[in-house]
Amino acid sequence: MAKQVLAKLESTINQLKKIVVGKRFVNCYSREFPLEKQEELEQFLSKLKEAYKDIIYVDIDIQEFASCINEEQEVTILLELISGELTGKGLSRIHLQAISIANALFSWSKGMDQQVLLVFRLFHDLYSEKEKNILRSLRKTLRNSDQLSSYLGILILSNRNVSKWELYPESNLDERHLTFYEL
């Protein structure tokens, strides 16, 4: 039974990986990702990281931003998370001055010379202004996706489709910006 579950998970990860390669900006959502079932999410993330071992894979737990009161604090946390992963791979830290997540990702993508996947997890409360703020920042980033490096991929993990989040005054994230994949 455990082998069947792992085989199904690996098959799902391979399918998701193909979508991420082709579309670059994906929302993977599943009701199997509630906050109460962290072990299933951790198993999924472990397999995902294993599948992306040859690239820069940055796991960004959005709970890290919970205490932020402005965009400058959010961008500082984001850059620290990315720099931590880079130094772990023997690469140099990011040295950017940015005023927002969108600004940082846009500036960083200009100098990319290898594949990067940023995994933002776990969006679960469509009424949370903190979660909406991060989605707004990602929406701003994707607004000019044709100017972002083709090396950058963004995977948004959530327990429901993020097009349900009302991001006013930004437009919502929908199929113009993201590919949706139900797990």
Helices and strands as residue ranges (DSSP letters): H 2-23, E 25-29, G 35-37, H 38-51, E 56-61, G 62-65, H 71-88, H 101-110, E 116-123, H 129-143, G 145-147, E 152-158, G 162-164, E 179-182
